[in-house]
């Protein structure tokens, strides 16, 4: 097949001599298939490291703050949060949007980069998908608990109840229920289907090692996978379709989240730029979180051959691109507020930058617009510590973005007589702080018990997996 | 012996060796046979003569069901079962029903795709002769196998063994049924 294509190359190419871009090496040092298996499985099979127990202990302690905050909330009522007229929606929705946004990078890596045939995704997609699922778990805490009487949370779903009234399907909040629950479900399915071949590897390894309990458990979820190519054929097609449906899904989820605001009439919320702006912001924050998680993991488990400098470069560049889109959106919001000549809209934006919450606005600008610009420089991208620190700033900045959008618009609405200033109560601070613990507990369990990288996919991108010699771009 | 045998299994060390052997087995006219690989080998479907997977048809059926479910649910609950005017808006409009129908399209497609994949693959199946092979652990790691089933009409212990050996297979063994 390849020689046919080479013969069909236009003669002009001989004259112009196009630059040859070497293919990036995705698995460094020419590692063998069994090296990959041993490396990834070794993380699970080895003795639990001491640092893991320390991190797990700290994560559980931090998570207990969420438990405390939520227990107090349920026992007392939503009044324990700092919400008061006119800011009746604050940290609950800020934290919800923040966590959901973090999840988006996972789906972007697993779905969109899959469709775009970006093979560098294979090293990071498993961990990024896990991050998505755990982020959705943290996000779901807030809308579920902000209803106060959580035993009525099932009213969100179209299940017949004794009032015989159905949900208001005209409301973007109801759209959000479907968007987020679909997102969570499909993310789990996508993650699981990717895990099946790797679970089969673990099943057989634990069986050979004589650990019947773990072999049984991994085997149960491996569904009897046996590496049959007739199965791979359907499996790969199913994986591709899931990537194909997850792509519009991930774009729609943050679009619908932004509808929560854009469909309202409040100045600063009622803008058509919100859907793309929210999606770009979500991917930006998600990549920030992927970097925050993967860089320590790479250092601790010595995964430099699998997460190469090329992978870090790619992630930094996506962060730079999406961060710049977000910066453009901030500028465009201001421009439209002025160009639209609506006094309320104009006031809202001037108030954001120079009003009582100006401190939050400038934290947002410095973290989201200035921070990613450092990624233009190769020296910065190659300095892992620096990349990690910058990724933390991205996370902070994106939290503040949601805070600025939500709280400043509500605190200064149409009627000056109802203006107010919102500060979170200690219960809200506890609940939010604790979600980082919840997330960490889940993530630590993941890296202890499940393969953190898709072994089958990694093997497929190594040079020796190619059956036609040194080229694989003939299709 | 042949009655209790599932078939023959041969070992190949590299994806390329497996690929070329698969072409030979395909050209020899076998139908009930399979390759065991630790990862999807690019182009192997063609070398095996497999047809394109029909998972997409199941996915499409799932997607259409999802979209119709969304639209029907919102129309029936809002415009038929309990009519309630909210904000002077119509009782039903495909406009406001769209976001939820869109999400349900994706949800149902995902379930149909995974369910369809499992159904077509005959999984879960926790007991299979191939899984009893003592070297199968290597097949999940870095080795490649070809299995030709005894129920294939062309199967003949001696001839099939010769074919596998000529194709480059080593350690050609009989699998217990």
Interface residues (C-beta under 8 A of the other chain):
Chain A: X32 X33 X34 X37 X158 X164 X165 X166 X167 X168 X169 X170 X172 X174 X175 X178 X179 X182 X185 X186 X189 X190 X193 X197 X200 X201 X204 X205 X207 X208 X219 X220 X223 X224 X225 X226 X227 X228 X229 X230 X231 X232 X233 X234 X235 X236 X237 X238 X241 X242 X245 X246 X248 X249 X252 X256 X259 X455 X456 X457 X459 X460 X464 X465 X466 X467 X468 X472
Chain B: X14 X15 X16 X18 X19 X34 X35 X36 X37 X38 X39 X40 X41 X42 X43 X44 X45 X48 X50 X52 X53 X55 X56 X59 X63 X73 X74 X77 X78 X81 X82 X84 X86 X87 X89 X96 X97 X99 X100 X102 X103 X104 X106 X107 X109 X110 X111 X113 X114 X116 X117 X118 X120 X121 X123 X124 X125 X126 X127 X128 X130 X131 X136 X137 X139 X140 X141 X142
